[in-house]
């Protein structure tokens, strides 16, 4: 992913209604030179009630991650 895409994801996480701890955990996966997108998605799916609205918010097609 490009840096601007990662920054977009971070911004969306910061704006969502998750707990501060969950937000920090998700953002941690997006830090550094090689963001851990698999870890991010697994954690995202486990801390969120993943519904169509949330997937649309992050513009995620889960088909490629299943």
DSSP file (Angstrom, degrees, kcal/mol; ACC not computed):
  #  RESIDUE AA STRUCTURE BP1 BP2  ACC     N-H-->O    O-->H-N    N-H-->O    O-->H-N    TCO  KAPPA ALPHA  PHI   PSI    X-CA   Y-CA   Z-CA
    1    1 A X              0   0    0      0, 0.0     2,-0.1     0, 0.0    34,-0.1   0.000 360.0 360.0 360.0 151.9    0.0    0.0    0.0
    2    2 A X     >  -     0   0    0      1,-0.1     4,-2.0     4,-0.0     3,-0.5  -0.449 360.0-111.3 -80.4 158.0    1.1    3.5   -0.6
    3    3 A X  H  > S+     0   0    0      1,-0.2     4,-2.6     2,-0.2     5,-0.2   0.869 117.7  54.1 -57.5 -39.4    1.9    5.8    2.3
    4    4 A X  H  > S+     0   0    0      1,-0.2     4,-1.9     2,-0.2    -1,-0.2   0.844 107.1  51.8 -68.2 -30.4   -1.2    8.0    1.7
    5    5 A X  H  > S+     0   0    0     -3,-0.5     4,-2.2     2,-0.2    -1,-0.2   0.901 110.2  48.4 -68.5 -40.7   -3.4    4.9    1.8
    6    6 A X  H  X S+     0   0    0     -4,-2.0     4,-2.5     2,-0.2    -2,-0.2   0.915 111.4  49.8 -64.3 -43.2   -1.9    4.0    5.2
    7    7 A X  H  X S+     0   0    0     -4,-2.6     4,-2.5     2,-0.2    -1,-0.2   0.883 108.6  53.4 -63.9 -37.7   -2.4    7.5    6.5
    8    8 A X  H  X S+     0   0    0     -4,-1.9     4,-2.3     2,-0.2    -2,-0.2   0.931 109.3  48.3 -61.2 -46.3   -6.0    7.4    5.3
    9    9 A X  H  X S+     0   0    0     -4,-2.2     4,-2.4     1,-0.2    -2,-0.2   0.921 110.6  51.2 -60.3 -44.5   -6.6    4.2    7.2
   10   10 A X  H  X S+     0   0    0     -4,-2.5     4,-2.4     1,-0.2    -1,-0.2   0.920 110.0  49.8 -59.1 -44.2   -5.0    5.7   10.3
   11   11 A X  H  X S+     0   0    0     -4,-2.5     4,-1.5     1,-0.2    -1,-0.2   0.906 110.3  49.9 -62.0 -42.1   -7.2    8.7   10.0
   12   12 A X  H  X S+     0   0    0     -4,-2.3     4,-1.1     1,-0.2    -1,-0.2   0.891 110.2  50.4 -65.0 -39.2  -10.3    6.5    9.7
   13   13 A X  H >< S+     0   0    0     -4,-2.4     3,-0.6     1,-0.2     5,-0.3   0.922 109.0  51.9 -63.4 -43.3   -9.3    4.5   12.7
   14   14 A X  H 3< S+     0   0    0     -4,-2.4    -1,-0.2     1,-0.2    -2,-0.2   0.823 112.0  47.2 -62.2 -31.2   -8.8    7.7   14.8
   15   15 A X  H 3< S+     0   0    0     -4,-1.5    -1,-0.2    -5,-0.2    -2,-0.2   0.648  93.5  96.2 -85.6 -17.1  -12.3    8.9   13.8
   16   16 A X  S << S-     0   0    0     -4,-1.1     7,-0.1    -3,-0.6    -3,-0.0  -0.151  83.6-111.8 -76.0 172.0  -14.2    5.7   14.5
   17   17 A X  S    S+     0   0    0      6,-0.0    -1,-0.1     3,-0.0     3,-0.1   0.037  71.7 123.2 -96.4  27.3  -16.1    4.9   17.7
   18   18 A X  S    S-     0   0    0     -5,-0.3    30,-0.1     1,-0.2    29,-0.0  -0.329  72.3 -85.4 -76.2 166.9  -13.8    2.1   19.0
   19   19 A X     >  -     0   0    0      1,-0.1     4,-2.4    -2,-0.1     5,-0.2  -0.298  38.3-111.0 -67.4 160.2  -12.2    2.4   22.4
   20   20 A X  H  > S+     0   0    0      1,-0.2     4,-2.6     2,-0.2     5,-0.2   0.904 119.1  53.0 -59.5 -42.0   -8.9    4.2   22.7
   21   21 A X  H  > S+     0   0    0      1,-0.2     4,-2.2     2,-0.2    -1,-0.2   0.913 109.7  47.3 -61.9 -43.1   -7.0    0.9   23.3
   22   22 A X  H  > S+     0   0    0      2,-0.2     4,-2.4     1,-0.2    -1,-0.2   0.904 111.8  50.8 -65.3 -40.4   -8.5   -0.7   20.2
   23   23 A X  H  X S+     0   0    0     -4,-2.4     4,-2.7     2,-0.2     5,-0.2   0.930 110.9  48.4 -61.4 -45.5   -7.6    2.3   18.1
   24   24 A X  H  X S+     0   0    0     -4,-2.6     4,-2.1     1,-0.2    -2,-0.2   0.898 110.9  51.3 -63.1 -40.2   -4.0    2.3   19.4
   25   25 A X  H  X S+     0   0    0     -4,-2.2     4,-1.1     2,-0.2    -1,-0.2   0.929 112.4  45.5 -62.6 -45.7   -3.7   -1.4   18.7
   26   26 A X  H  X S+     0   0    0     -4,-2.4     4,-0.6     1,-0.2     3,-0.5   0.918 112.7  50.0 -64.7 -43.3   -5.0   -1.0   15.1
   27   27 A X  H >< S+     0   0    0     -4,-2.7     3,-1.1     1,-0.2     4,-0.4   0.856 101.7  63.9 -64.5 -34.0   -2.8    2.0   14.4
   28   28 A X  H >< S+     0   0    0     -4,-2.1     3,-1.1     1,-0.3    -1,-0.2   0.874  98.5  55.0 -56.9 -38.3    0.2    0.1   15.8
   29   29 A X  H 3< S+     0   0    0     -4,-1.1     7,-2.3    -3,-0.5    -1,-0.3   0.734 106.7  51.7 -67.2 -21.3   -0.2   -2.4   12.9
   30   30 A X  T << S+     0   0    0     -3,-1.1    -1,-0.2    -4,-0.6     5,-0.2   0.420  91.7  99.0 -96.6   0.7    0.0    0.4   10.4
   31   31 A X    <   +     0   0    0     -3,-1.1     5,-0.2    -4,-0.4     3,-0.2  -0.388  63.4  29.7 -84.8 163.5    3.2    2.0   11.7
   32   32 A X  S    S-     0   0    0      1,-0.2     3,-0.4    -2,-0.1    -3,-0.0  -0.119 100.5 -59.5  86.0-178.9    6.7    1.5   10.4
   33   33 A X  S    S+     0   0    0      1,-0.3     2,-0.5     2,-0.0    -1,-0.2   0.807 129.9  38.5 -73.3 -30.5    8.2    0.9    7.0
   34   34 A X  S    S-     0   0    0     -3,-0.2    -1,-0.3     2,-0.0    -3,-0.1  -0.751  83.5-153.2-123.7  84.3    6.3   -2.4    6.5
   35   35 A X        -     0   0    0     -2,-0.5     2,-1.4    -3,-0.4    -5,-0.2  -0.260  18.2-125.4 -57.6 140.9    2.8   -2.1    7.9
   36   36 A X     >  +     0   0    0     -7,-2.3     4,-2.4    -5,-0.2     5,-0.1  -0.685  37.1 170.3 -89.5  84.9    1.3   -5.4    9.0
   37   37 A X  H  > S+     0   0    0     -2,-1.4     4,-2.7     2,-0.2     5,-0.2   0.853  75.3  53.6 -68.9 -35.0   -1.9   -5.4    7.0
   38   38 A X  H  > S+     0   0    0      2,-0.2     4,-2.6     1,-0.2     5,-0.2   0.938 111.6  45.7 -64.2 -44.8   -2.8   -9.0    7.8
   39   39 A X  H  > S+     0   0    0      2,-0.2     4,-2.3     1,-0.2     5,-0.2   0.896 112.6  52.0 -62.6 -40.6   -2.4   -8.3   11.5
   40   40 A X  H  X S+     0   0    0     -4,-2.4     4,-3.1   -11,-0.2    -2,-0.2   0.948 112.2  44.6 -59.6 -50.2   -4.4   -5.1   11.1
   41   41 A X  H  X S+     0   0    0     -4,-2.7     4,-2.8     2,-0.2     5,-0.2   0.907 112.9  50.1 -65.5 -42.4   -7.3   -6.8    9.3
   42   42 A X  H  X S+     0   0    0     -4,-2.6     4,-1.5     2,-0.2    -1,-0.2   0.927 116.0  43.0 -61.4 -43.9   -7.4   -9.8   11.7
   43   43 A X  H  X S+     0   0    0     -4,-2.3     4,-2.2    -5,-0.2     5,-0.2   0.914 112.7  53.3 -68.0 -42.5   -7.5   -7.4   14.7
   44   44 A X  H  X S+     0   0    0     -4,-3.1     4,-1.5    -5,-0.2    -2,-0.2   0.936 110.4  46.6 -56.3 -49.1  -10.0   -5.1   13.0
   45   45 A X  H  < S+     0   0    0     -4,-2.8     5,-0.4     1,-0.2    -1,-0.2   0.823 113.6  49.8 -65.8 -30.3  -12.4   -8.0   12.3
   46   46 A X  H  < S+     0   0    0     -4,-1.5    -1,-0.2    -5,-0.2    -2,-0.2   0.817 115.9  39.3 -80.3 -29.5  -12.0   -9.3   15.9
   47   47 A X  H  < S+     0   0    0     -4,-2.2     2,-0.3    -3,-0.1    -2,-0.2   0.612 111.5  63.4 -94.9 -12.6  -12.7   -5.9   17.6
   48   48 A X  S  < S-     0   0    0     -4,-1.5     2,-1.3    -5,-0.2   -30,-0.0  -0.799  82.0-122.1-110.5 151.0  -15.4   -4.7   15.3
   49   49 A X        -     0   0    0     -2,-0.3     2,-0.8     2,-0.0     5,-0.2  -0.809  43.0-143.3 -82.3  99.1  -18.8   -5.9   14.6
   50   50 A X        +     0   0    0     -2,-1.3     2,-0.2    -5,-0.4    -5,-0.0  -0.553  37.0 152.7 -78.1 109.8  -18.0   -6.2   10.9
   51   51 A X     >  -     0   0    0     -2,-0.8     4,-2.4     1,-0.0     5,-0.2  -0.727  60.8 -90.1-124.4 176.3  -21.0   -5.2    8.9
   52   52 A X  H  > S+     0   0    0     -2,-0.2     4,-2.6     1,-0.2     5,-0.2   0.877 123.0  55.6 -57.6 -40.4  -21.5   -3.7    5.5
   53   53 A X  H  > S+     0   0    0      1,-0.2     4,-2.1     2,-0.2    -1,-0.2   0.907 109.6  45.4 -62.0 -42.2  -21.4   -0.2    6.8
   54   54 A X  H  > S+     0   0    0      2,-0.2     4,-1.8    -3,-0.2    -1,-0.2   0.924 112.9  50.0 -68.2 -43.5  -18.0   -0.6    8.5
   55   55 A X  H  X>S+     0   0    0     -4,-2.4     5,-2.4     1,-0.2     4,-0.5   0.902 111.7  49.1 -61.9 -39.7  -16.5   -2.4    5.4
   56   56 A X  H ><5S+     0   0    0     -4,-2.6     3,-0.7    -5,-0.2    -1,-0.2   0.886 105.3  58.6 -65.2 -38.1  -17.8    0.5    3.2
   57   57 A X  H 3<5S+     0   0    0     -4,-2.1    -1,-0.2     1,-0.3    -2,-0.2   0.904 116.1  33.7 -57.3 -42.7  -16.3    3.0    5.6
   58   58 A X  H 3<5S-     0   0    0     -4,-1.8    -1,-0.3    -5,-0.1    -2,-0.2   0.417 107.5-126.1 -93.6   1.1  -12.8    1.5    5.1
   59   59 A X  T <<5 +     0   0    0     -3,-0.7     2,-0.5    -4,-0.5    -3,-0.2   0.936  52.9 161.7  53.0  51.4  -13.5    0.6    1.5
   60   60 A X      < -     0   0    0     -5,-2.4     2,-0.8    -6,-0.1    -1,-0.2  -0.888  36.1-158.8-109.0 131.0  -12.5   -3.0    2.2
   61   61 A X    >   -     0   0    0     -2,-0.5     3,-1.2     1,-0.1     4,-0.2  -0.908   8.8-168.2-101.8 102.5  -13.4   -6.0    0.0
   62   62 A X  G >> S+     0   0    0     -2,-0.8     3,-1.9     1,-0.3     4,-0.8   0.662  70.5  86.5 -71.1 -13.1  -13.0   -8.9    2.4
   63   63 A X  G >4 S+     0   0    0      1,-0.3     3,-0.6     2,-0.2    -1,-0.3   0.848  87.7  50.6 -54.0 -36.1  -13.2  -11.4   -0.4
   64   64 A X  G <4 S+     0   0    0     -3,-1.2    -1,-0.3     1,-0.2    -2,-0.2   0.583 110.7  50.2 -81.2  -7.4   -9.5  -11.2   -1.0
   65   65 A X  G <4        0   0    0     -3,-1.9    -1,-0.2    -4,-0.2    -2,-0.2   0.455 360.0 360.0-106.4  -3.3   -8.7  -11.7    2.7
   66   66 A X    <<        0   0    0     -4,-0.8    -2,-0.1    -3,-0.6    -1,-0.1   0.442 360.0 360.0 -93.6 360.0  -10.9  -14.8    3.3
